[in-house]
């Protein structure tokens, strides 16, 4: 084979190897870019390229909010203890109150924290990764029953798929005694047909007619008999 053809083949192979190596290195850099975290920067919470990586992670994993509301059924001002666990949260995490002020709550490494909410207070945890598992338990206080979504329970669990809002309704179970209605006056019992009435009923005109006619009949008969006897006597 002519040497010039051998040289051309070697050159083409060299170019091919250079191009292949270039693209392979780029692929490896992309993997390292997403997965490699420098040990020196871990304590500072920074990755190899913190700015770009945070932007990438934020785009890849949307962040949502979790709102917790304590609702009181009466005018009492109480404080309620909540145990909150969010498996994707640890360290100091920001929350916003209903009046717009913000603060931070410290979560343990397992995502658990204990905090207090006042009556009718609302807070919103921001920047919660989607698909986070959560468990929230309110400690019962005094004579109050706890309802979540119309169910009597003090604990709720779930997975955050979008901006979520949970309301704990604290309803007093001490109700005023019911007012008993006044008893209605009893009506006198009506006598049954077999039992005579204990009270005498007022006589009516018809009650006098029959005895009167009988008496008149008897008197008329006696008068006729007496007249008949007198006539016979005179004869």
Order of alpha helices (4+ residues) and beta strands (2+ residues): alpha-alpha-alpha-beta-beta-beta-beta-beta-beta-beta-beta-beta-beta-beta-alpha
